[in-house]
Amino acid sequence: MAEQAQGNAGHETRDINVRVVAWCALGLVTAAVIVLLSTAGLFAFFKREHPSPFAPSRITDPHPIAPEPRLQTNDRADLERFRAAEEQKLNSYGWVDRSAGVIRIPIGRAMDLTAQRGVPVRTSPNEQTNGKTPIQMRQEKAAATQP
């Protein structure tokens, strides 16, 4: 109470050093400014070295068409159509490569032929199959058994 009577108003000088706090605050502000300026410089460098292939703003076209593949509107019907097409391929004859003479046969017929003839086996990994290409062997198989 004696201090208040003398008129010494202010803060307690023993608990905090105002000069150290001020220097820390100045250091924080200086560091923030340096970080912001270096980040802006880095963005400018990237923009100059690696320009964007896109227009600066995509707002010019309010309804852009998305590139393929687009979202499906009726995925169940699309899946049913896909499965029907695949099922038709599995159970029908058709050309795979007409110029090379490669055909597709039904899966059931292919399994029957494999069961009758067996699976071809090589005696060693380095041995070629009598000098014929896989296309020539397919052509021979297709010509040997006509359904």
N, C-alpha and C positions, 0 to 999 in steps of 0.2 A: 503494500500500500504506500509505502514511502516513495516509491518510484513514480506512482501516478500523481502524487501530490506535487512532485517537482515538475510535472508537465512533459515527461519523456514519453511521448506517444510514438508508436511505431511497431516494428516486429522484433522478434527475438533473434538476435544476430548469432547466437551460439548454435542454433539448430540447422540452419541452411545457409549455403553460400550462394548468393544471388548471381554472382559472376559466373560460377560453374554452370548453373542452370541456364543462364542466358547463352553461354557458349555452346552448350549441348543443343539448345533449341535452334541456334543459328546453324550448327552442323547438320542437324536433321533437315532443315529447310534447304540447305545447300546440296545435300545428298539427293533429296527428292527432285530438285531442279536438274541436277546432273543426270539422274536416271531418266527423267522425262525427255530431256534433250537428246540423250544417246538413243533412246527408243525411237524418237521421231526421226533421227538420222538413219537408224537401221531400217525403218520402214521406207524411207526415201531411197536408200541404197537398193533394197529388194525390189522396189517398184521400177527402178531404173535398170537393174540387171536382169530381172525376170518379169517382163511385162505380161499382163493377163491377156489370154486370147479372147476373153469375153468382153462384151460391151461394158462400159463403166456402170451402167444401171440397167437392170432387167425390168424396170417399171415401165419402159416404153411399150412393151407388149403385155397387156394385162392378163391375157389368157394364152400363155404359150402351150404348145403341144409337147407333151413329154416324149422323149426318145423311146424307141423300142427297147425292151418289152414293156408294154403298158399294163396297167392293172386289169385284171379280168372283171367283167361285169357279171358274168354268170359262170362261176368256176365249176359248178357241178355239171352243167351241160357241156362245158369245154372238156372236162375230164371224161365224160361219157363218150363224146365224139372221139377223143384221143384213144381211149381203150378200144372202141369199136374198130378204128382204123388199124391199130396194132393187132387186134385179134384177126382181122381180115388178112393182114400180111402173114400172120403165123399159120393160117389155115388155107392158103391159096398158092398157086403157082404164079410166078412172075419173073421178069427180068431184073437182075441187079445191075449188070453191065452188058448190054446187047453186043457191043463191038468186041468185047473179050469173050463172049459166050458164057457168061456167068448167070445162072438162074437161081431162083429161090423156090424151094419146095415146101409143102406143108410139114409142120413139125412132127405130126404123127407118122408120116411117110419117112421122114429123116430118122426117127427113132427105130422104125421097123428095119430100114436099111442098115443102120448101125448094129442092130441086134443080129441080123443075118450075116453081115460081113465082118463084124468085129471092129475094134479100134485099131488103126494102123500103129505099129510099134517100130521104132528104129533100134538097130542093134547097138549103135554107138552114137554119141552126140555129134561127132564130126562127119558121120557118113551122110552123103546126099542121097536122096531118093531117086535113083536111076537117072539123074540129070534132067528131070522134068521140073518145070516151074509149077507152083501151086495152081495156077490158072489152067495149065494143061491137064493136071491131074483131075481138077473139077470137071473139065470138059469130057474127059474119058469116063468119069463116073456118071455124068449126065447122059452120055450116049449109051452106056452099057445097060442101064435099066430104064426103060420107058414105062411109066405107070399106065 
